[in-house]
């Protein structure tokens, strides 16, 4: 059986982009996708202010008796629709993520959570864009600088949820509520559809393939990326209450690896 991550790693081709009815059985073969209702809230702009760096996220809270094992973000009309997969090492009662994505054109957004009880919950949104094709837009930075800094990461381990206000962060710290990890990665995230503006040749595909995240020395999550990740992507995700230290190992599709770590002050 091909999982969402397997489809992504195989290089989901542009021909796969299309309606959700076409995509769903290919990405989740044999699974019954249930309407999530209030269990999943997608956070996305009504109209992307920057198609090359649109912030997309979701909050998943399945309720009593179920826990989150895996979350898949799908941008239906992107050339590689399966845009990110978050796989947790141990089921969690809830999960929140956000990431900066390329939006190639107006698209439906689907978030599917696989739960510990075997259910797949699905929520749907829609993002309007300028329709200029962010996946084929020229790189925004200097190519030599991009290669020189590729793999550099900045991490922050903070209380509260991604995007939460300082007041909520203080309350979360007092209540031992989940915290979050903010991660900024220096990577050109070449889509394979971009053209070098000097040579006029296509730049080979190269993007963040996996992020292995450890919390307090134990595996916590694995994130599978795609060409939908923006140049120099930002990711945020919840971590367990009381987390003190985070370590991230990045591997890109060329086999380059990099590691970074951070800790709460005082640890």
N, C-alpha and C positions, 0 to 999 in steps of 0.2 A: 504494500500500500504506500503510495506517495504522500508524504506529509506536506504541509504548507512550506516548511523550510526546505524540503527536498525539491519541490517545484522551483523555489526561488534560486537554490544553488545550481540547478540545471540551466538557469538563465531563461526565465519565463519570457517567451518571445513576444514581439509586438502583436502577433496574430492572436494571442490569448486575450488581449484587451477587448472589452466589449461589455455586454450586459451582465448583470449579476447572475442571472439565470444560467448564462454560459459558464461563468467563472466558478460559481459555488461548487458544483459537482466535481470540477477538476481539482480544486484546492482542498476540498474536504470530502473525498469520495466516501459514500456510504453513511455520512453523518447527517442527522436531522438537525437543521439549524432553527432554533427556537427564538422567537422575538424576545429581546431582553427586557423590554419595558423599562422600569427605573433602575434595573440592575447594571446597565451600562449607560454612561453619559459621555457622548463624544464632544470634544472641545475643538472647534475648528472655526475659522473666520467665515462669515457669510460670503465675502469676496476677498480673495487673497490680495493683500497690499503689495506682496513681493512673491511672484510665482516661483522664484528660485530659492526662496527661504520662508516657506509657509509653516507656521507652528501648528502641528496637529497633535492632539492628545485624547485621552479617555480616562474615565474613572469607573472602575469595575468593583461592584459590591454585590455579590450574589445572594447574600443573606444567610441565615442560620442553616446549618446542615450541608453546606457546600463550600468549596474553596477553589481558588484559581490556580490552574496548573500551567496554562499557556494562553497567550494573547497574540492575535494576528491582526495587523493593520493592512488593509487593502485599499489602494487607490485604483478604482476600476479601470479608468481610461489611461493610466500611465503605461509606458511600454513594458515595465516590469510590475504588474499590478500588486503582487505580494511584496509589500514595501518594507515591512519589518515584522519579525517574530520575536516575542519575549517568552522564554521558557524558564520557569522557576524550578530551582532544585528541589524545593519542598512546597506543597500547596499552601497558599496564603489566603486569609479570610477576605482580603481585598487587594487591589493593585491599581496604581495610577502611573501613567506615563505621559510624556510629551516628547516630541522630536521635531527638528526643522527638516522639512521635506521639500523636494521639487514637485510642483504640480504642473504637469505638462499641458493641461487644458481643463475646462470645466469637467468635474468628475464626481461621481458618487463616492462616498467614503464608507467603508464597512469595517467594523471592529468585531471580531469573533473571539469569545473566551471559551476555552475548554475547561470544564470544571472537574473536580475530583469525583463527582457522582456520575460522570460519563456524559453529561449534557454539554451541548454547544449553544451558547447564547450569542445572538447576533443583534447589533444595532447599526443603523444606517444614517448617514448625513449626506450633505452635498456642499461642494465648494465651487463658487464661481471664480473665474480667473480672466486674465487679459487674453488668454488663448494664444500666446506667442510661442509656446513650445519651450518650456524651461529646460527640458531634458536635452535639447540640442543647442541651447544658448552657449556662447563661448565662455570659457572659464573666466571668473571675475578677478582673479589675482595673477601675479607674476608667476609663470611656470617654473622658473628656476627657484624662486623662493618657496613655492609650494612643495617642491621635491626636497629642499633643504630642511624644511620644518615638518615634513610628513611624519605623522605618528606622535607628535608632541600632544600631551593631554593635560588639561587642567581639571581637577576634581574638587568638589566641595561636598562635604557631608553635613547636612543641616536638619534641624527638627522641622516638623510640619510637612505638608504636602507640596509638590512642585507648584510654584506660582502663588503660594500662600503669603498672606501679609505678615509683617513682623509680629503683630499682636497674636495671630494664629500660631506662629512659630513658637512664641513664648508659652502659650497655652499648651501646645503639643508637647513641648519639653517637660512641662510640669506634670502632664497627664500620662507620660510615657506612651504617647500615641506614635504611630509610624512616622519616621523621618523620611528624607529623600536625598538622593545622590544626584548632583548636577555634574554633567560631564561635557566638556568642550574638546573636540578633537580637531587637530590640524590635518586635513586630508583633502586633496582636490576633488575626490569623488567623481572621477571621469565616467561618463555614462556610455562611452563608445559611440555616441551620436554627435559629439562636438567636433568642430573643425579647428585645427591650428590656423590662426589668422595669418601666419607668415608662410608656412609650407602649403596651406590649403589641403592638408591630409587629415583624415580622421584620427583623433587621439584615441589610443587603445583604451578599452574599458578597464577601470581600476577603481574599486570602491571598498569601503569597510565591510568585510565579510562577516566577522564575528567579534563580539565583545564578551569576554568571560569575566564575570563580576563576582568577587569574593567579599563577604562581610565578616569581619572579626575572624579571619582565617579559614572560613568554611565557604564552599561554593554556594552562591545565592541565585544567580541568573545567568543565562546565556542569551545574547541578543544577536539575531541574524539580520544583517543589513541588505541593502540593494542599491541600485543606481538611483532610487528615489530619495535617498538621503542627500541632503543639501551639501554643497561645498562647505568644508569646515563645520560639520554638523554639531548641533547641540542636542543632548538627550538628558531627560530627567526621569527618575523613577523612584517609587517608594522603596524603603528598606525597613526591616523589622524594628520594632521599638527597642530603644537602648543600644542601637548600633554605634560602635565607637570607631571602627576603622574599615576603610574600603580599599580594595585593590582591583584594578582593571587591566586586563590584557587584551590588546587589540591585534587582530590579524586581518590583513587586507588580501584582496584576490591575487596579488603578486607574491604573497607569502611573507611580506614584511610584518614583523611583530614589534610591539612596544608595550611597556608596562608602566603604570603610574599608580601611586597610592596616596591616601590622605587619611587624616584622623581628626576627630573632634578635639578642640583645644583641651589640653590637660591629659591626653591619653598617649 
